[in-house]
């Protein structure tokens, strides 16, 4: 031991060396646990290892009471928001005589609580669930409407964007994004294919801050897809290389202005100005007066896909027309696990186990 202290701690005073000597003996007694921890790639770099729940303000019994409260509300169909969780936790802390100002039920505590008890935030979708029978009936009616419209337009092909899909912290299980704790990062994509299986250039929307100068912000929107000079130098060649249109705005959200740009990009310069049947979901940015008027001027006939049953509508449509050999269904729907076309963010976020 003296040789070890001289080698690693000779710069310390005698009192501090004594503390280190005691610490080394503690390591020797706990050697087996330390070695087992070091075999884990996630724990090997930790300087301190504490079990789940260590140093929590509310007792384990108090947290268990909160968990039972959440489950009882969920059984009755009542969503539990973050605010409700915060107020309940503060009530439990008050019952346990936790000193005022010690416990605030902060966002960090809530995240730890959810992780410890295997709970997660689930956002309500704007789309209601329908039974398969009702979905098939809606899809059949939709197919009949498409068939009727194609005759009226002298149809040769129809197209459909596969919906604006947003990737958030929690959402469709098909896509996972490493976000490093940045749970408010968002990315929106719009894809389109026609009834022959041809896939068209996709549109992507990412988050970027607009310029504080109004003139520069307007220039960026018109000339640089919403990006500043520095980012545009990277985005422009990337967009050309991958064959995609990349836009940026403060929310990374699909807007009516982007819907108009989408129409112009795909339909404004087509050689034959024949009528086009474009199938869209009921996302609000697709159906503003400006978008509908612009589509009319381009001889693009917009038709809404039935709510709650786009995948069934795709199957019905593919039965009525030509099958595609591409990765898309004939109407252009990608194979997402949730094909409702709804984004997964909303104000009310219930908790579920």
PyMOL commands that set and color helices and strands:
alter all, ss='L'
color gray80, all
select helices_A, chain A and resi 2-9+14-29+31-38+60-75+82-95+107-116+132-153+214-223+229-242+256-268+284-286+289-297+310-320
alter helices_A, ss='H'
color red, helices_A
select strands_A, chain A and resi 120-123+158-161+165-167+187-190+192-194+203-207+245-249+276-280+300-304+349-352
alter strands_A, ss='S'
color yellow, strands_A
deselect
rebuild
show_as cartoon
